[in-house]
Each structure stands twice: as C-alpha cells, then as structure tokens.
Amino acid sequence: MKKKVLSIILVTIIVVSVIGGCNSKDKESTSTQNNSQINDADGTFDITQDDNINLDGTMPIIKDPSKFPQMKMLVVNPPDRTKKIHDLLQVQRLEKETGVIFEWQEIPTEGSSEKINLMLASGDLPDAFWNGITNEMAVQYMNQDVFIPTEELTEKYMTRLKSVYEKRPQYKASATAPNGHTYGFPYIEEMYGLVLTPGPFLINTTWLEKVGKRMPITVDEWVDCLRAFRDAGDLNGNGIADEKSYAVGLGSKDLFGSYNTFLQFTGAFGCASTTGGMPQDYFRIIDDKVVFTATDEAYKETANFFNMLNNEKLIDPDSFSPGTTPSDPLYLNTLKNDVAQIGSFGVWAPINQIPVREVYEQYAPLPRLVGKKGKMGHKLNFSEMQNTSMITITTECKYPEVMALFVDYLFEPEISITTNWGAVDYVYKRGDDGILHFDLDENGLMIMKDGYTTFGELRSNSTPARGAMAVLNEYYDTVADYTYDAIDLLAAQKVNGKDEILAEYTSVPRMLLTVDEQSKISQIQPQIFDIVTKYTLQWILDGNAETTWNEYLSDLEKAGLSEITQTFQGAYDRYLEN
C-alpha cells in the first residue's frame, strides 16, 4: 500500500514538472520574441518581424528600450576621464535619441592592448568595441570568427556612412581589407589636413628685430639669421650666454614629424623626404610608384648642409642627444622656461608647448623657405581617416543590424562633432545662427566646468570620443566652429606652405596590410630607420657623407630595403584597385 501511494506521488510530481516546464518554455519563447529574436523555420532570427525596432533609420532605433536587451560595448577610457560612461552627457543624448542602451565595459588605457589581445585570443568578447581595435588587429583576426564583415550592413542600413564613402572614395579604399571585406567602421577627423603636414616651423621675431633682420624667405637668408643670433650675445636679456640659434629633434619619432626639421629641408635640395614615426617613414608615391626618398642625392646634400650648420655652431648640441622620450626632443623642456633661448625650431602645438605667454608671443611661423633646387616642407604618410575599424562588431553580437543603425547615427554631422569633441551645453553652445560655438569667456578661453582645468578634460568627461564617426571639412562654420585648440596650429602651418605642400606631394595612403605584409614590415622597418638615423647623425657630425654614401646604400639593401619597398608597392597596387 505504501509503495502504491509513493508511486502516485511521484507520477504527480513528474506531471506537474512537465507542465511547469512547458509553461516556462512558453514564457521564454514570448520573452525571446519581445527581444527581437524571431525564429524562422531554419532556426535563424528575422529581425524584420520585431515592431520594436525601426530598421529604416527612423529615430529612435529601439522604440521601447525596456523590451530590448542591452548589448555589451567595450570602451578604453583615457587617463583624464573621471566620470562613468553612463554619466557622460553625450552618451545620455545618444541613448535618448536612439533608444539603444549599452552595457558598457570600461577598461583603462594602461594595459588595454594586452587585455584586448587576450580577449580576442580567448573568445571572451563583447558585442562590439567602441575603440581599442587597431587596423592591424582587424586584419589579424579577420578570418578567425572574431569580427563580422560589415560591407553588407553598410550597404543596407548605413546611408550616412555610404554618403561619406561616396564623397571620399579614398576612405573606402583604405578601409577595405586584403580579402575584400571591411571590418568595423572608421574614425575620420578632417581638419583641413592638420595631421598631414608637420607642426609649425618657427623663428623668434623679437630676436630678428634686435639683429636687424627681416623674416627670411630663402634657406640662405634663414642661415644668415641663425648666424646673427649666434653673434648677437645676450638676446634674451637674462645675462647668461644660453641662446641657441636652432634646435632640431634628430631621430625623433614624433607622430607628425614636427621636431625633426632636417626632413623638411630635403625638399629644398630636390626631393622631399618624410617621417613621423610611421612604418612608411621615408617613403613617398612618385608617379604611382613607392619610392624610398632617403637614398636620393637630395638626402645626402641635406646632410652636408646640416654638417655646415653644425660646424658653424648654429645647432643646439642637445639636438644630438636622446630626448626625454623617443618622440620628444630635449629642446621641448627649454621652451617651457621664462625666457626665450632658441632662435628657430619646430613644434606641434605652439600654444601648449610654449606655455609662458611672453615667450610664446615672440615666435612666428616661417614662410616656406626656398632653396636652390626646391622648397622646404613635406607631406606626412598619415590619413585623416585615423582608424579604419574604430567600432568593430564581434561574432557575439546577436543584433548587428541594430549596431549598424546606431553607428550610422554617429555619422550624422552634429552627432559626429559633439561625440568627438564634447556635448552641447558643456563644451558647445548653440548660437542664434544655429551653429555650435565653443563655450568661451570674454577672453576667448574655454569656460571650465566641474573642476576641470583643460579642454581635454572637458572633452573626456562629456563624451566617449573617438568612436566611429566622420568630421568633414565642410562641417566647419556650417555645423560647428573649427576645433578650439588647433586654430593657431593650422594658421601657422598655412604660413609654412601647407596648402601648396598638400597639392604638390602624394603620400603613402593608409592601407590595410595582410598578416604576412605586417610581419615583413615590422621586421625590416626598424632596421631601416636605425640605419638612416645612424648615418644621418654621423654625416652631420663628421661630414663624411660623400665617402660613406655607398656603404650606407649597401647597408640599407642588406637590411631589406628592396623587399619592404616591393611589399608597400604590392599593397599600394591593391589599394588602387579597391
């Protein structure tokens, strides 16, 4: 009897469990449908059946965020960001206008590359990366089921990005991987070519006036000014013989080639070379061919010219010593002093790197100096599309269409500008003319908020910045002001001959390289850079360029110069086909 009762109880429990399980599955199915995962007969999801999502670009993308899951977005935070991403005004605007709310995974800049590489290798992925993925990473993992190709999403859902590519086809060519796909979405920051030429090449006009010299317009006149500075004595009036005629960052690897002004003089001797801390250093495009310019006779003549400057004690001896970092030459520290001590030099951002106002106001940009065989200046191997794959979608993402629609919204002109530089009513104020103007005081300085002291801090704490977006030249003065902290920099570059230089030269474009190409270049390029730097310093100090030139050419060839040139040529030919 006891066994019979026990059997009845067990059967009852099983029936209840089965019924409960069925009810649970029914609820789960309903919940899944509410979250836009609608199962087709083949088990795939048809997002078009979810009426909670606007797939036509209408805002908001998600009508009711409470019925849509939060996708995971990883963001690398800069060191000066003190607020959480959810608290940034621009993020709150994006959430409100799109209805897309992310679960943000925040990591600090320090150690971010190692952490992201570990995530990529292990498969522990977010739905998307806001930043932190380099062009090289995108190619390295393109066939490893990590990032999804995005060209079809772009074609179907991203009218704004398509418009940018139609206006600037070179960006689409640069973003196309060797296998013909695109991975992720680009970060484009046009600023009238700001990053395509070095920062300002300056001269001390107060000193010019004291020595009775006008602003030089030729290389020879510039040298005469340096000689006058050398011979004038106490030009800065501090009673110390601490004046230097000219300082240069020889061997500096600064990103925009502003400190190693040796390279800027090569054009005056017949063939402009270029550097800037890039793998394509010293390469240029001439007649659709990749050319290594540091083997041209003009490079040797420039070295002989600098040997003359050094023999006449016109170059600051610190120019031959390693800088405080691989990118920063020693003379940048001198520029921070209370008196001017250097007659002529190059910088990236004068207003920041010459912090004493009285000293800053003594300097003015030189015109594009004319030499016997050409003019100074060179174009950098850089691109205003600074990253081809800034926001990338991973294979973990179940809603790539929604992600694409959200990213396309970032390409709306005002959204691109404010997401890049800062939120309205924090960094910008909307004027009566409808244009966004920087929030400045009566002295033309940024109005600081929340205890922050720099424009960079305001930017980092009002917007995530530097995601996928496009700030195009035509947006300035129609949508927003030109960037607050770059106005004097651009003006000085133009005096240096920027517009003429950009029209005159063709740089090596940004190109996505195969893994094999990346490996080959990473092995050869550092050797090439070291050989050029070693011989250049030797020639300037010893004046033996003529006798060691062939040895120099031989060392470059042994290091793989022909091989790396052919590698870049193959990548460039592929770029032209895209």
N, C-alpha and C positions, 0 to 999 in steps of 0.2 A: 504493500500500500504506500509506504514511504517513497519507494522508487517511482511509483506511478505519479505521485504528487510532484516529485522533483522533476520528472520528465516534462510535466505540464508547465511548470515554472520556467524551465529552460527554453521550451518552444516559444512561450510568451515573450521572453526576453529577446530571442532572436528575431521574432516578427516585429516587435517594437523597434529594434535596432535597424532592421532593414527599412522599415517605413521612415524612421528618422533620418537614415542615410539618404533615402530618396528625396525627402524634403530639403535636406541640406544641399544636395546637388542641384535641386531646382533653384534654391536661393542663390547658389554660387553662379549658376548659369545666368540668372537675372542680373546679378551684380556685374558679371563679365560683360554683358551686353550694354549696361549703363556706362561701362568704361571704354566703349567703342571697339571692343574686340568681338566682332561679329563673325561666328564660324560659318564658313562656306562648307559645301559638301566635301571638299578635299582637305578640310582642316585648316585652311588659311583664314586670315582675317580680312574682312571687307570693310574698310574704314568709311566708305561712302554711305553705308547704311546707318551711321550714327548721326542723328539730327542735333546732337550736342556740339558738333564740330562744323565750322564754316570752312570748307575747302576751297572756296573761290577767292580768298584773300580779304573777304569782308571781316571787319573787326567787330566784336572780339573773335578770335580763332576758336576759343572754348567758351561757349555760352554760359555754362554753369560749372565753374572750376571745382565745386564740391562733388561733382559727379565724374570727375576725370582724375586719374592718378597723377601724382607729382613725379615727373621724370628727374633722374639724378644728373646734375650738371657739376662737373669739377671745375674749380677756378683756382688759379695760383694768385695769391694775394701779394701785392707789393709790400715792402717793409713799412711804408708810412700809412698803411691802412689800419685804422684803429676801430672802425665800425664793422659790424657783421654785414654780410652781403644783403640780407633781407632788409636792413635798415637804411640802405642807400636810396636816396630819393629817386634816382633814375631806375633802379630795379623796381621800386614801387610803381612808377609810371608804366613800365613795361608790363608788369603784372596786371595793372588795372585796364590797360588798353587792349591787351591780347587775351587775357584770361588764362594765360599759360603760367603756372606757378611751379617753380623748380624746387627740388630738394637739393640745396647747394652743398657740395662737398668742398670745403675750403682747406687749402694747404698753403704754407708759407713759401716764399721764393727760395729760401735757403734749403737745399736738399731736394727741391721739387723735381729736378731732372732725374735723379736716382729713383725717387718714389714713382714717378710716372713710368719710367722704363720697367720697373718691377711689376707695375700693374699691367702693362702691355704684355710682358712675358708670361705672367701668371694667368691672364684672362680675367682678373678681378677688375671689371670695367664699369664705369658709369654709363649712362645713356649717351652722354656727349661730354666733350671737353670744351670749355669756353676759351681756354688758352693753354699753353704749355706743350703743345704738339708742334715740333719743328717740321719744316718741309722734308728734311731727311728722314724723320720718324715716319711721316706719312708714306713715303716710298718704301722704307724698310719693311713696313708691316702691310703693304698693300695686297699681298696675296696670302695673308695668314689669318683671314677670318677675324680681323680686329676692327677695321674701319669699313664702312659700306661705301661703294661708289656713289657719287652724288649728281652726276650729269643728268640722269633721268628726272630726279627730283627738281633740279634746277629748271629743266625744260617744262615740267608740268605745273610746278607750284610757285616759281620764283620770278615773277615778272620784273621786279626791281633789279635783281642781280643780272638777269638776262639783258636788261637795258644798259647796265654798266658795261657788260661784255661787248655789246654792240657798239657802244661809244668808244671803248678802249679794247680792241681785239687783242692787243699785246698781252693784256692781263689774262685772258682766257688761254692764250698760247702758253704763258708761263705756268698756269695752274694745271695744265694737262700732264699727267704722269706718263712715263715711258710706255705703259701698257695701253694708253689711250683714254684712261678714266680720269676723273677728278675725284679727289678725296677731301671732303670738307669744303669750307667756304673762306674766301680771302679777307685779309685785313688790308685795306687800301687807304692811305693817308696822303693825298696830294696836297702840297703846299707850295705851288709854283716851282717845283723842283728843288725845294730846300735841301733835301738829302742827296741830291745828285751832283753837287759840287762841294768842295771844302768850305769850311767856315771862313770868316773874313781874314784877309791878309792886311795888317795894319801898320801904320807908321805914326810916330809921335810928332804932331804938328806944332806943339809948343817948342820942341827942340828944333824943328825946321826953321821956325821964325827966329830963334836965337842964333842959329848958324847962318842965317841969311839965304836959305834955300827955299825954292818953291816946291810944290808937290811934284815928284818925279813922274815922268810918263814913259821913260825908257829904262831898260835894265842898267845901262851905263850911268844914267842920272841917279838911279837908286843907289848904285855903288858909291857915287860921289857924295851922296847924303850920308852914307854909313861912314865914310872917311871923315867927313866933317864932324859927325857925332864923336868919333874916336878922338879927334884932336881938340875938341872944344873945352875939355875939362869938366868942371862941376855943373853939368846941365840941370840937374835936379835940385841944386842948392842946398844939399844936406852936409856939405863939407867933406864928403867921402868920395874917393875915386871908385865908385861902384857902378858906373854906367857901362852898358854893353850895347854895341851897335846893332847886333842882330842875333836872335836866338832861334834855333830850329830843333825839332824833335826827330833827329836822325834815328831811323829804325823803329819809330813809334808805330804801334798797331792800332791807333785810334780809328774808330769806325768810319768817320767821314773825312779822313785824310787831311785834317786841318793843321796838324803840327809839323809834319814832315814836308815843309815847303820846298825842299830840294826837288821833289817831284813836280811841283808847279812850274819850276824853271825849265824843265826839259822841253816844253813846247817852244820856248824862246830860242832853243837851239835846233829845232827842226822836227821833232817827233815827241809829242806829249806822252808821257808815261802816266801811270795811275796806281794808287794804292789806297788803303783804307781798312786793312785788317780783314780782307775777304780772300777766299780761295782763288779768285780771279785776279789777284794783285799782279800788276804789270801787263795784263792782257788788255787788248782793245780789238774792236772789229774794224777792219780796214778793207773795203771792197768785198764785204761778205766773208772775209777770212779772219780767223782768230790769229792775232799777231802778238808775240811777246816783245814788248817795246824796250825792255831793259837790255836788249842786245843790239839796238840801233846805235849808230855812231853818235846820235844826239845825247844819249845817256852818258857816253864817255866824255863828250865835250862839257856837259853839265858838271861832271865830277872834276874836270880840270878847272872849270870856273870856280867851283867851291874850294878847291885847293888854293887858288889865288886869294879868295876871301879869307881863308884861314891863315895863309902866310902873312897877310896884311893885318892880322889880329882884328878882324871885323866880325868874327863869330864867337859867341859866348862859349868858353871852354866846356861848360856844363852840357853843351849840346852833344858831346861825345860820350857822356856818362849815361848809364841806365836810369830811367825815370823811376818815380815812386811806384808806378805800376807799368805793365807792358804797354799801356795806352797813353799814360800821362807823363810827358817830359818834365824835367826838373824846373824849367822856367815858369811853369804854371804856379809854383809856390811864390816865385819872385813877383808875379803880377798881383799878389794879394797885399804887398807892402804899401806903406803910407805914401811913398814917393815913387815916381816912375824911374825904372832902372834899365829898361830895354827900349832901344830905338825902333825896332821893327820885328814882327813875329806874326804867326798865325794862331788863331783861336777858333773854337766852335761857337761859343755864346758869349760875346764880349761883356754884356751887362751882368752875367753871372760870374765870369772868370776874372773880371777886373772889378772887385767889389767896392773899392774906395772911389766914390763918385768923382772926386777931384782928379784922380789919376785917370779914370775911365774917360773923362771929357777931353783929355789931352790927345787921344788917339782918333785917327780917321782911316777909313779904308783906302788902300792904294788903287789907282786905276789899273787896268790890265796892261802890265808893262810890256813894251815892245823890244824884242831882241833882234839880232842880225839875221836870224833865219825863221822868225815866227814870233808868236806872242805867248806870254805866260798863261797858265791855267790848264786844268784838265777836268774831264767828266768822270765821275766815280762809277764803278761797277756795282751799282746799287739799284734798287727799284722802289718806287712809291707804293707798289704792292709789296708790303714788307713781309707778309706771310701768305702763302697760297692756301693754307689749311688751318686757319686760326681756330674756327669752331669745327670740330670733327664729330661725326655721328658714329657710334660704335655698333657692333652687331648685337649688343644687348638691348638696343632701343626697339621697342615694340611699336612706336608711333613716329617713324621717320618723316611721314608726311606733315605731322604737326610741327616737328622740329624744323623742317624746311620752311614752313609758313612763318614760324616765329623768326627764324634767321632772316628771311626775306623782308620782314617788317623792319629789321635793323638797318636795312639798306635804304629806307625812306630818308631823304636828305636831313631833315631836322633831327630825326632819331639817331642817325649816324653821328651827327655833330655833337649832340648832347651826350650820347653814350660814350663818345670818345673823350670829350674834354670836360664835361660836367653838366649838372642838371640846371634846368630853368629855375629861377628864383633862388639859386645858390651860387652858381658860377656866372650864369647869364641872367639878364633882364630883357624882357621883350619890349622893344621900343614902340613908339606910336607909328613908326613906319613898318611894323610887323617883323622887323629883323631882330635877331638875337644879338645883344650887345653885352660885352663883358661888364660885370658889375664893378665899376671903378669909382674911386673917390674923386674929389676936385683936383687932385694932383696926378690923376691918371694911373693910380695904383689900385691893385685889386683890393676890394673890401674883404678882410678876413673874417671868418666865422668859426664858432665852436672852438676857439682857442688855437686854430691852425695858423701857421705863420708863412706858408708859401703857397703859390698857385698849385704846385704839385700835390700838396697835402689836400687842398680843397678838391682837386680832381679825384684823387684816390678815394676820398670819403664821401663822394656824391654819386659816383658811377663805377661799374666794374671795369670800364675802359678796355680798349684793345681787344675786343672780340671781333667777330666777322662784321664788317661794315665798309662803307666807301664814302670818304670825304673827298669830293672832287673840286677842282679849282673853281668851277662855275658856281659853287655854293657860296663863295665868299662875297660879302656885300649884297647878296640876294637873299640868303638864308641866315647868315651869321657873320660876325666880324672875323677877320683873319686872326690867327692864333696869337693870343696876348703876348706870350713870352718869346715870339720869334720875329716880331716886326723889325727890330733893329738888325737882327741877324740877316734877314732877307734883303733889307735895304743895302747893307754893306756888301753882301755877295753880288748884288747887281752892279755896284760901283766897280767891283773886281772883274766884271765882264761876264757875269753868269749867263745872261741871255745869249750872248754871242757864242759862248763855250758850248751851251746845250745844243745850239743849232749846228755847230761845227763838227762835233765828235759823236761817234756811235760807241756806246759802252757794251760790254758783255751783259746780256739781259739775265734776269732771274730765270733759271731753268731747273726743272726737276730732273735729277740725275738717277740713273739706275744704281742699285746697291754696288755693283762692280765698279761703276764710274766713281761713286763716292769713295770706295775703298782705295782705288788707284790714286785719286787726287789727294786724299788725306795722307797717303804715304809719301808722295812726291813733293807736294806744295811746300811743306815746312822746310824741306831741304833747299828748295829753290829760293825761298825767302831768306834763309840763313846765308846762302852763298852771295846773293845780291847785297844783303846788308853788310856782310864781312868785307867784301871787295870795295863797296862804296865808301865805307869808313876808312879803309886803307888808302884809297885813292885821294880822298880829301886831306888826310894827314900827311901822306908820303909823296903824293904827286906822281905816282908810278903807273897811272892808268895805261899809258901807251905801251909800256913794256910788259904788263901783265894781262892785257886785254884778251889775247888768245888763250891764255891759261884759264881765264875766267869763263870764256865761251866753252872750253873743253870741260870744265867742272860742271857747268850747267847741263851739258849734254849727258855726262855720266850720271847725273842725278835724275835724269828722265825728262828733260825739257821737251824733246820731240814727242814723247809718249803723252805727256799731260796736255800738250798743245793739240794733238790728234784727238784726245778724249773730249776736250772742250769743243773742238770743231764738230765732232760727231753729235754732241748734244745740241750745238747751235743749229746744225742742219735739221735735226729733228724738230727743234723749236720753230724753224721757218715753215715746216710742213703742217704744224698744228693750226 
